[in-house]
Amino acid sequence: MCLAIPGKIVEISSDNQDSALVDVVGVRRKIDLGLLQDDKPVPGDWVLIHVGFAMSKISEQDAADQMSTLRMLGEIDGAMQEIQGYGLEDVN
């Protein structure tokens, strides 16, 4: 199943404005913001993430709803495996 996982932008890289650190239920990972050129997120924004790329900005309520839906569907473990499987260093 293809999962889109909500994450909160913690910081934008000073070296690369297309790279950000996000927090997904306590796990911090680097993601790519390159697909959001027209509506760049800033720290504190929520985004939907798929395979290491921010796909869209969302509200905090939408993020909570998405996580709730993943839990109801029994997909939260799969979502966390996807986050940990991006192949980027864990910055926790």
LUMZA-409483 format. One record per atom (N, C-alpha, C): x, y, z; residue in one letter; residue number from 1; atom name. Coordinates in nm, 3 decimals. Example, Ala and Ser with C-alpha at 12.3 -4.5 7.8 and 13.67 -1.06 7.14 Angstrom:
# LUMZA-409483
<r xx="1.319" yy="-0.569" zz="0.780" aa="A" i="1" at="N"/>
<r xx="1.230" yy="-0.450" zz="0.780" aa="A" i="1" at="CA"/>
<r xx="1.320" yy="-0.330" zz="0.780" aa="A" i="1" at="C"/>
<r xx="1.285" yy="-0.225" zz="0.708" aa="S" i="2" at="N"/>
<r xx="1.367" yy="-0.106" zz="0.714" aa="S" i="2" at="CA"/>
<r xx="1.290" yy="0.003" zz="0.787" aa="S" i="2" at="C"/>
END
This chain:
# LUMZA-409483
<r xx="0.084" yy="-0.118" zz="0.000" aa="M" i="1" at="N"/>
<r xx="0.000" yy="0.000" zz="0.000" aa="M" i="1" at="CA"/>
<r xx="0.088" yy="0.123" zz="0.000" aa="M" i="1" at="C"/>
<r xx="0.052" yy="0.222" zz="-0.076" aa="C" i="2" at="N"/>
<r xx="0.124" yy="0.349" zz="-0.079" aa="C" i="2" at="CA"/>
<r xx="0.071" yy="0.438" zz="0.032" aa="C" i="2" at="C"/>
<r xx="0.158" yy="0.482" zz="0.117" aa="L" i="3" at="N"/>
<r xx="0.117" yy="0.562" zz="0.231" aa="L" i="3" at="CA"/>
<r xx="0.167" yy="0.704" zz="0.220" aa="L" i="3" at="C"/>
<r xx="0.083" yy="0.797" zz="0.255" aa="A" i="4" at="N"/>
<r xx="0.122" yy="0.936" zz="0.270" aa="A" i="4" at="CA"/>
<r xx="0.115" yy="0.966" zz="0.419" aa="A" i="4" at="C"/>
<r xx="0.225" yy="1.008" zz="0.474" aa="I" i="5" at="N"/>
<r xx="0.239" yy="1.022" zz="0.619" aa="I" i="5" at="CA"/>
<r xx="0.258" yy="1.169" zz="0.653" aa="I" i="5" at="C"/>
<r xx="0.183" yy="1.219" zz="0.751" aa="P" i="6" at="N"/>
<r xx="0.200" yy="1.359" zz="0.789" aa="P" i="6" at="CA"/>
<r xx="0.324" yy="1.380" zz="0.875" aa="P" i="6" at="C"/>
<r xx="0.393" yy="1.490" zz="0.850" aa="G" i="7" at="N"/>
<r xx="0.508" yy="1.527" zz="0.929" aa="G" i="7" at="CA"/>
<r xx="0.511" yy="1.678" zz="0.948" aa="G" i="7" at="C"/>
<r xx="0.567" yy="1.720" zz="1.059" aa="K" i="8" at="N"/>
<r xx="0.578" yy="1.863" zz="1.090" aa="K" i="8" at="CA"/>
<r xx="0.719" yy="1.910" zz="1.058" aa="K" i="8" at="C"/>
<r xx="0.729" yy="2.018" zz="0.981" aa="I" i="9" at="N"/>
<r xx="0.860" yy="2.074" zz="0.946" aa="I" i="9" at="CA"/>
<r xx="0.923" yy="2.132" zz="1.072" aa="I" i="9" at="C"/>
<r xx="1.043" yy="2.082" zz="1.104" aa="V" i="10" at="N"/>
<r xx="1.117" yy="2.130" zz="1.220" aa="V" i="10" at="CA"/>
<r xx="1.214" yy="2.241" zz="1.178" aa="V" i="10" at="C"/>
<r xx="1.284" yy="2.217" zz="1.068" aa="E" i="11" at="N"/>
<r xx="1.376" yy="2.320" zz="1.016" aa="E" i="11" at="CA"/>
<r xx="1.402" yy="2.296" zz="0.869" aa="E" i="11" at="C"/>
<r xx="1.436" yy="2.404" zz="0.801" aa="I" i="12" at="N"/>
<r xx="1.477" yy="2.400" zz="0.660" aa="I" i="12" at="CA"/>
<r xx="1.629" yy="2.409" zz="0.659" aa="I" i="12" at="C"/>
<r xx="1.691" yy="2.327" zz="0.577" aa="S" i="13" at="N"/>
<r xx="1.837" yy="2.328" zz="0.567" aa="S" i="13" at="CA"/>
<r xx="1.887" yy="2.464" zz="0.520" aa="S" i="13" at="C"/>
<r xx="1.989" yy="2.515" zz="0.584" aa="S" i="14" at="N"/>
<r xx="2.048" yy="2.642" zz="0.541" aa="S" i="14" at="CA"/>
<r xx="2.130" yy="2.624" zz="0.414" aa="S" i="14" at="C"/>
<r xx="2.179" yy="2.503" zz="0.390" aa="D" i="15" at="N"/>
<r xx="2.259" yy="2.473" zz="0.271" aa="D" i="15" at="CA"/>
<r xx="2.175" yy="2.444" zz="0.148" aa="D" i="15" at="C"/>
<r xx="2.053" yy="2.391" zz="0.169" aa="N" i="16" at="N"/>
<r xx="1.968" yy="2.347" zz="0.058" aa="N" i="16" at="CA"/>
<r xx="1.822" yy="2.373" zz="0.096" aa="N" i="16" at="C"/>
<r xx="1.762" yy="2.473" zz="0.038" aa="Q" i="17" at="N"/>
<r xx="1.625" yy="2.511" zz="0.071" aa="Q" i="17" at="CA"/>
<r xx="1.522" yy="2.405" zz="0.030" aa="Q" i="17" at="C"/>
<r xx="1.565" yy="2.302" zz="-0.045" aa="D" i="18" at="N"/>
<r xx="1.476" yy="2.191" zz="-0.082" aa="D" i="18" at="CA"/>
<r xx="1.487" yy="2.074" zz="0.015" aa="D" i="18" at="C"/>
<r xx="1.561" yy="2.091" zz="0.123" aa="S" i="19" at="N"/>
<r xx="1.579" yy="1.986" zz="0.223" aa="S" i="19" at="CA"/>
<r xx="1.529" yy="2.036" zz="0.357" aa="S" i="19" at="C"/>
<r xx="1.453" yy="1.950" zz="0.425" aa="A" i="20" at="N"/>
<r xx="1.398" yy="1.988" zz="0.556" aa="A" i="20" at="CA"/>
<r xx="1.406" yy="1.873" zz="0.653" aa="A" i="20" at="C"/>
<r xx="1.408" yy="1.907" zz="0.779" aa="L" i="21" at="N"/>
<r xx="1.398" yy="1.810" zz="0.886" aa="L" i="21" at="CA"/>
<r xx="1.253" yy="1.808" zz="0.932" aa="L" i="21" at="C"/>
<r xx="1.192" yy="1.689" zz="0.936" aa="V" i="22" at="N"/>
<r xx="1.053" yy="1.677" zz="0.980" aa="V" i="22" at="CA"/>
<r xx="1.045" yy="1.585" zz="1.101" aa="V" i="22" at="C"/>
<r xx="0.939" yy="1.604" zz="1.176" aa="D" i="23" at="N"/>
<r xx="0.908" yy="1.517" zz="1.289" aa="D" i="23" at="CA"/>
<r xx="0.781" yy="1.440" zz="1.256" aa="D" i="23" at="C"/>
<r xx="0.792" yy="1.307" zz="1.260" aa="V" i="24" at="N"/>
<r xx="0.675" yy="1.220" zz="1.239" aa="V" i="24" at="CA"/>
<r xx="0.663" yy="1.136" zz="1.365" aa="V" i="24" at="C"/>
<r xx="0.565" yy="1.170" zz="1.449" aa="V" i="25" at="N"/>
<r xx="0.542" yy="1.105" zz="1.579" aa="V" i="25" at="CA"/>
<r xx="0.671" yy="1.071" zz="1.652" aa="V" i="25" at="C"/>
<r xx="0.759" yy="1.171" zz="1.663" aa="G" i="26" at="N"/>
<r xx="0.881" yy="1.156" zz="1.741" aa="G" i="26" at="CA"/>
<r xx="1.002" yy="1.110" zz="1.663" aa="G" i="26" at="C"/>
<r xx="0.985" yy="1.067" zz="1.539" aa="V" i="27" at="N"/>
<r xx="1.098" yy="1.028" zz="1.455" aa="V" i="27" at="CA"/>
<r xx="1.132" yy="1.145" zz="1.365" aa="V" i="27" at="C"/>
<r xx="1.257" yy="1.186" zz="1.366" aa="R" i="28" at="N"/>
<r xx="1.299" yy="1.300" zz="1.283" aa="R" i="28" at="CA"/>
<r xx="1.380" yy="1.249" zz="1.165" aa="R" i="28" at="C"/>
<r xx="1.341" yy="1.296" zz="1.047" aa="R" i="29" at="N"/>
<r xx="1.407" yy="1.254" zz="0.924" aa="R" i="29" at="CA"/>
<r xx="1.420" yy="1.373" zz="0.831" aa="R" i="29" at="C"/>
<r xx="1.515" yy="1.363" zz="0.739" aa="K" i="30" at="N"/>
<r xx="1.529" yy="1.464" zz="0.635" aa="K" i="30" at="CA"/>
<r xx="1.440" yy="1.425" zz="0.518" aa="K" i="30" at="C"/>
<r xx="1.374" yy="1.525" zz="0.459" aa="I" i="31" at="N"/>
<r xx="1.290" yy="1.502" zz="0.342" aa="I" i="31" at="CA"/>
<r xx="1.322" yy="1.606" zz="0.236" aa="I" i="31" at="C"/>
<r xx="1.272" yy="1.582" zz="0.117" aa="D" i="32" at="N"/>
<r xx="1.291" yy="1.672" zz="0.004" aa="D" i="32" at="CA"/>
<r xx="1.166" yy="1.755" zz="-0.016" aa="D" i="32" at="C"/>
<r xx="1.183" yy="1.886" zz="-0.030" aa="L" i="33" at="N"/>
<r xx="1.071" yy="1.979" zz="-0.051" aa="L" i="33" at="CA"/>
<r xx="1.058" yy="2.024" zz="-0.197" aa="L" i="33" at="C"/>
<r xx="1.136" yy="1.964" zz="-0.285" aa="G" i="34" at="N"/>
<r xx="1.142" yy="2.008" zz="-0.423" aa="G" i="34" at="CA"/>
<r xx="1.010" yy="2.010" zz="-0.498" aa="G" i="34" at="C"/>
<r xx="0.914" yy="1.928" zz="-0.458" aa="L" i="35" at="N"/>
<r xx="0.785" yy="1.924" zz="-0.526" aa="L" i="35" at="CA"/>
<r xx="0.692" yy="2.037" zz="-0.482" aa="L" i="35" at="C"/>
<r xx="0.733" yy="2.113" zz="-0.382" aa="L" i="36" at="N"/>
<r xx="0.647" yy="2.220" zz="-0.329" aa="L" i="36" at="CA"/>
<r xx="0.704" yy="2.358" zz="-0.362" aa="L" i="36" at="C"/>
<r xx="0.760" yy="2.373" zz="-0.480" aa="Q" i="37" at="N"/>
<r xx="0.821" yy="2.500" zz="-0.521" aa="Q" i="37" at="CA"/>
<r xx="0.723" yy="2.617" zz="-0.518" aa="Q" i="37" at="C"/>
<r xx="0.596" yy="2.592" zz="-0.552" aa="D" i="38" at="N"/>
<r xx="0.497" yy="2.700" zz="-0.559" aa="D" i="38" at="CA"/>
<r xx="0.442" yy="2.741" zz="-0.423" aa="D" i="38" at="C"/>
<r xx="0.460" yy="2.657" zz="-0.322" aa="D" i="39" at="N"/>
<r xx="0.405" yy="2.684" zz="-0.189" aa="D" i="39" at="CA"/>
<r xx="0.500" yy="2.627" zz="-0.084" aa="D" i="39" at="C"/>
<r xx="0.619" yy="2.686" zz="-0.076" aa="K" i="40" at="N"/>
<r xx="0.723" yy="2.635" zz="0.013" aa="K" i="40" at="CA"/>
<r xx="0.678" yy="2.634" zz="0.159" aa="K" i="40" at="C"/>
<r xx="0.693" yy="2.520" zz="0.225" aa="P" i="41" at="N"/>
<r xx="0.662" yy="2.516" zz="0.368" aa="P" i="41" at="CA"/>
<r xx="0.771" yy="2.586" zz="0.450" aa="P" i="41" at="C"/>
<r xx="0.734" yy="2.623" zz="0.570" aa="V" i="42" at="N"/>
<r xx="0.825" yy="2.684" zz="0.665" aa="V" i="42" at="CA"/>
<r xx="0.817" yy="2.604" zz="0.794" aa="V" i="42" at="C"/>
<r xx="0.916" yy="2.620" zz="0.883" aa="P" i="43" at="N"/>
<r xx="0.909" yy="2.548" zz="1.010" aa="P" i="43" at="CA"/>
<r xx="0.774" yy="2.571" zz="1.079" aa="P" i="43" at="C"/>
<r xx="0.717" yy="2.461" zz="1.127" aa="G" i="44" at="N"/>
<r xx="0.586" yy="2.464" zz="1.190" aa="G" i="44" at="CA"/>
<r xx="0.475" yy="2.416" zz="1.098" aa="G" i="44" at="C"/>
<r xx="0.498" yy="2.419" zz="0.966" aa="D" i="45" at="N"/>
<r xx="0.399" yy="2.368" zz="0.871" aa="D" i="45" at="CA"/>
<r xx="0.395" yy="2.216" zz="0.875" aa="D" i="45" at="C"/>
<r xx="0.280" yy="2.163" zz="0.835" aa="W" i="46" at="N"/>
<r xx="0.261" yy="2.019" zz="0.821" aa="W" i="46" at="CA"/>
<r xx="0.260" yy="1.984" zz="0.674" aa="W" i="46" at="C"/>
<r xx="0.320" yy="1.869" zz="0.640" aa="V" i="47" at="N"/>
<r xx="0.321" yy="1.821" zz="0.503" aa="V" i="47" at="CA"/>
<r xx="0.287" yy="1.673" zz="0.500" aa="V" i="47" at="C"/>
<r xx="0.235" yy="1.628" zz="0.386" aa="L" i="48" at="N"/>
<r xx="0.217" yy="1.484" zz="0.362" aa="L" i="48" at="CA"/>
<r xx="0.342" yy="1.436" zz="0.290" aa="L" i="48" at="C"/>
<r xx="0.400" yy="1.327" zz="0.341" aa="I" i="49" at="N"/>
<r xx="0.527" yy="1.275" zz="0.292" aa="I" i="49" at="CA"/>
<r xx="0.505" yy="1.138" zz="0.229" aa="I" i="49" at="C"/>
<r xx="0.570" yy="1.116" zz="0.116" aa="H" i="50" at="N"/>
<r xx="0.569" yy="0.984" zz="0.053" aa="H" i="50" at="CA"/>
<r xx="0.709" yy="0.958" zz="-0.001" aa="H" i="50" at="C"/>
<r xx="0.767" yy="0.847" zz="0.038" aa="V" i="51" at="N"/>
<r xx="0.903" yy="0.805" zz="0.002" aa="V" i="51" at="CA"/>
<r xx="1.005" yy="0.918" zz="0.007" aa="V" i="51" at="C"/>
<r xx="0.998" yy="0.994" zz="0.113" aa="G" i="52" at="N"/>
<r xx="1.099" yy="1.098" zz="0.137" aa="G" i="52" at="CA"/>
<r xx="1.073" yy="1.232" zz="0.072" aa="G" i="52" at="C"/>
<r xx="0.959" yy="1.247" zz="0.005" aa="F" i="53" at="N"/>
<r xx="0.924" yy="1.373" zz="-0.060" aa="F" i="53" at="CA"/>
<r xx="0.798" yy="1.432" zz="0.001" aa="F" i="53" at="C"/>
<r xx="0.802" yy="1.561" zz="0.030" aa="A" i="54" at="N"/>
<r xx="0.680" yy="1.632" zz="0.073" aa="A" i="54" at="CA"/>
<r xx="0.593" yy="1.647" zz="-0.051" aa="A" i="54" at="C"/>
<r xx="0.471" yy="1.594" zz="-0.044" aa="M" i="55" at="N"/>
<r xx="0.380" yy="1.596" zz="-0.159" aa="M" i="55" at="CA"/>
<r xx="0.286" yy="1.717" zz="-0.156" aa="M" i="55" at="C"/>
<r xx="0.247" yy="1.760" zz="-0.035" aa="S" i="56" at="N"/>
<r xx="0.158" yy="1.876" zz="-0.022" aa="S" i="56" at="CA"/>
<r xx="0.162" yy="1.926" zz="0.121" aa="S" i="56" at="C"/>
<r xx="0.126" yy="2.054" zz="0.136" aa="K" i="57" at="N"/>
<r xx="0.109" yy="2.111" zz="0.269" aa="K" i="57" at="CA"/>
<r xx="-0.032" yy="2.078" zz="0.315" aa="K" i="57" at="C"/>
<r xx="-0.046" yy="2.054" zz="0.446" aa="I" i="58" at="N"/>
<r xx="-0.176" yy="2.025" zz="0.504" aa="I" i="58" at="CA"/>
<r xx="-0.189" yy="2.099" zz="0.637" aa="I" i="58" at="C"/>
<r xx="-0.310" yy="2.103" zz="0.689" aa="S" i="59" at="N"/>
<r xx="-0.332" yy="2.166" zz="0.819" aa="S" i="59" at="CA"/>
<r xx="-0.296" yy="2.068" zz="0.931" aa="S" i="59" at="C"/>
<r xx="-0.279" yy="2.121" zz="1.049" aa="E" i="60" at="N"/>
<r xx="-0.252" yy="2.036" zz="1.166" aa="E" i="60" at="CA"/>
<r xx="-0.368" yy="1.940" zz="1.190" aa="E" i="60" at="C"/>
<r xx="-0.490" yy="1.988" zz="1.169" aa="Q" i="61" at="N"/>
<r xx="-0.607" yy="1.901" zz="1.186" aa="Q" i="61" at="CA"/>
<r xx="-0.608" yy="1.788" zz="1.083" aa="Q" i="61" at="C"/>
<r xx="-0.574" yy="1.821" zz="0.959" aa="D" i="62" at="N"/>
<r xx="-0.565" yy="1.717" zz="0.856" aa="D" i="62" at="CA"/>
<r xx="-0.457" yy="1.614" zz="0.890" aa="D" i="62" at="C"/>
<r xx="-0.347" yy="1.660" zz="0.947" aa="A" i="63" at="N"/>
<r xx="-0.240" yy="1.569" zz="0.989" aa="A" i="63" at="CA"/>
<r xx="-0.290" yy="1.474" zz="1.097" aa="A" i="63" at="C"/>
<r xx="-0.361" yy="1.528" zz="1.196" aa="A" i="64" at="N"/>
<r xx="-0.416" yy="1.443" zz="1.303" aa="A" i="64" at="CA"/>
<r xx="-0.517" yy="1.344" zz="1.246" aa="A" i="64" at="C"/>
<r xx="-0.600" yy="1.389" zz="1.154" aa="D" i="65" at="N"/>
<r xx="-0.699" yy="1.301" zz="1.092" aa="D" i="65" at="CA"/>
<r xx="-0.631" yy="1.189" zz="1.013" aa="D" i="65" at="C"/>
<r xx="-0.525" yy="1.224" zz="0.941" aa="Q" i="66" at="N"/>
<r xx="-0.452" yy="1.123" zz="0.862" aa="Q" i="66" at="CA"/>
<r xx="-0.391" yy="1.018" zz="0.953" aa="Q" i="66" at="C"/>
<r xx="-0.329" yy="1.060" zz="1.064" aa="M" i="67" at="N"/>
<r xx="-0.270" yy="0.964" zz="1.157" aa="M" i="67" at="CA"/>
<r xx="-0.377" yy="0.876" zz="1.219" aa="M" i="67" at="C"/>
<r xx="-0.491" yy="0.935" zz="1.252" aa="S" i="68" at="N"/>
<r xx="-0.603" yy="0.858" zz="1.307" aa="S" i="68" at="CA"/>
<r xx="-0.652" yy="0.753" zz="1.207" aa="S" i="68" at="C"/>
<r xx="-0.661" yy="0.794" zz="1.082" aa="T" i="69" at="N"/>
<r xx="-0.704" yy="0.700" zz="0.977" aa="T" i="69" at="CA"/>
<r xx="-0.604" yy="0.587" zz="0.962" aa="T" i="69" at="C"/>
<r xx="-0.475" yy="0.619" zz="0.962" aa="L" i="70" at="N"/>
<r xx="-0.374" yy="0.514" zz="0.952" aa="L" i="70" at="CA"/>
<r xx="-0.384" yy="0.416" zz="1.069" aa="L" i="70" at="C"/>
<r xx="-0.409" yy="0.468" zz="1.189" aa="R" i="71" at="N"/>
<r xx="-0.425" yy="0.380" zz="1.306" aa="R" i="71" at="CA"/>
<r xx="-0.548" yy="0.292" zz="1.290" aa="R" i="71" at="C"/>
<r xx="-0.661" yy="0.351" zz="1.247" aa="M" i="72" at="N"/>
<r xx="-0.785" yy="0.274" zz="1.231" aa="M" i="72" at="CA"/>
<r xx="-0.768" yy="0.162" zz="1.127" aa="M" i="72" at="C"/>
<r xx="-0.691" yy="0.189" zz="1.023" aa="L" i="73" at="N"/>
<r xx="-0.670" yy="0.090" zz="0.918" aa="L" i="73" at="CA"/>
<r xx="-0.561" yy="-0.011" zz="0.954" aa="L" i="73" at="C"/>
<r xx="-0.499" yy="0.008" zz="1.070" aa="G" i="74" at="N"/>
<r xx="-0.391" yy="-0.081" zz="1.111" aa="G" i="74" at="CA"/>
<r xx="-0.264" yy="-0.060" zz="1.029" aa="G" i="74" at="C"/>
<r xx="-0.247" yy="0.058" zz="0.974" aa="E" i="75" at="N"/>
<r xx="-0.133" yy="0.087" zz="0.887" aa="E" i="75" at="CA"/>
<r xx="-0.026" yy="0.173" zz="0.953" aa="E" i="75" at="C"/>
<r xx="-0.041" yy="0.203" zz="1.082" aa="I" i="76" at="N"/>
<r xx="0.056" yy="0.292" zz="1.146" aa="I" i="76" at="CA"/>
<r xx="0.196" yy="0.229" zz="1.149" aa="I" i="76" at="C"/>
<r xx="0.204" yy="0.096" zz="1.169" aa="D" i="77" at="N"/>
<r xx="0.335" yy="0.031" zz="1.168" aa="D" i="77" at="CA"/>
<r xx="0.399" yy="0.039" zz="1.030" aa="D" i="77" at="C"/>
<r xx="0.319" yy="0.020" zz="0.926" aa="G" i="78" at="N"/>
<r xx="0.370" yy="0.033" zz="0.789" aa="G" i="78" at="CA"/>
<r xx="0.416" yy="0.174" zz="0.761" aa="G" i="78" at="C"/>
<r xx="0.343" yy="0.272" zz="0.812" aa="A" i="79" at="N"/>
<r xx="0.380" yy="0.411" zz="0.793" aa="A" i="79" at="CA"/>
<r xx="0.515" yy="0.439" zz="0.859" aa="A" i="79" at="C"/>
<r xx="0.533" yy="0.389" zz="0.979" aa="M" i="80" at="N"/>
<r xx="0.659" yy="0.413" zz="1.049" aa="M" i="80" at="CA"/>
<r xx="0.775" yy="0.340" zz="0.981" aa="M" i="80" at="C"/>
<r xx="0.749" yy="0.221" zz="0.926" aa="Q" i="81" at="N"/>
<r xx="0.853" yy="0.151" zz="0.851" aa="Q" i="81" at="CA"/>
<r xx="0.892" yy="0.230" zz="0.727" aa="Q" i="81" at="C"/>
<r xx="0.793" yy="0.291" zz="0.663" aa="E" i="82" at="N"/>
<r xx="0.823" yy="0.372" zz="0.546" aa="E" i="82" at="CA"/>
<r xx="0.911" yy="0.490" zz="0.584" aa="E" i="82" at="C"/>
<r xx="0.877" yy="0.560" zz="0.692" aa="I" i="83" at="N"/>
<r xx="0.957" yy="0.674" zz="0.738" aa="I" i="83" at="CA"/>
<r xx="1.100" yy="0.630" zz="0.766" aa="I" i="83" at="C"/>
<r xx="1.116" yy="0.517" zz="0.832" aa="Q" i="84" at="N"/>
<r xx="1.250" yy="0.472" zz="0.869" aa="Q" i="84" at="CA"/>
<r xx="1.324" yy="0.414" zz="0.750" aa="Q" i="84" at="C"/>
<r xx="1.256" yy="0.382" zz="0.643" aa="G" i="85" at="N"/>
<r xx="1.319" yy="0.321" zz="0.528" aa="G" i="85" at="CA"/>
<r xx="1.356" yy="0.417" zz="0.418" aa="G" i="85" at="C"/>
<r xx="1.356" yy="0.547" zz="0.444" aa="Y" i="86" at="N"/>
<r xx="1.389" yy="0.644" zz="0.340" aa="Y" i="86" at="CA"/>
<r xx="1.533" yy="0.636" zz="0.296" aa="Y" i="86" at="C"/>
<r xx="1.619" yy="0.572" zz="0.376" aa="G" i="87" at="N"/>
<r xx="1.759" yy="0.565" zz="0.338" aa="G" i="87" at="CA"/>
<r xx="1.837" yy="0.690" zz="0.374" aa="G" i="87" at="C"/>
<r xx="1.775" yy="0.780" zz="0.448" aa="L" i="88" at="N"/>
<r xx="1.844" yy="0.900" zz="0.495" aa="L" i="88" at="CA"/>
<r xx="1.884" yy="0.878" zz="0.638" aa="L" i="88" at="C"/>
<r xx="1.987" yy="0.950" zz="0.679" aa="E" i="89" at="N"/>
<r xx="2.033" yy="0.928" zz="0.816" aa="E" i="89" at="CA"/>
<r xx="1.926" yy="0.970" zz="0.917" aa="E" i="89" at="C"/>
<r xx="1.918" yy="0.894" zz="1.025" aa="D" i="90" at="N"/>
<r xx="1.828" yy="0.926" zz="1.134" aa="D" i="90" at="CA"/>
<r xx="1.893" yy="1.036" zz="1.215" aa="D" i="90" at="C"/>
<r xx="1.819" yy="1.142" zz="1.237" aa="V" i="91" at="N"/>
<r xx="1.878" yy="1.255" zz="1.308" aa="V" i="91" at="CA"/>
<r xx="1.825" yy="1.267" zz="1.449" aa="V" i="91" at="C"/>
<r xx="1.766" yy="1.165" zz="1.500" aa="N" i="92" at="N"/>
<r xx="1.712" yy="1.163" zz="1.636" aa="N" i="92" at="CA"/>
<r xx="1.820" yy="1.153" zz="1.738" aa="N" i="92" at="C"/>
END
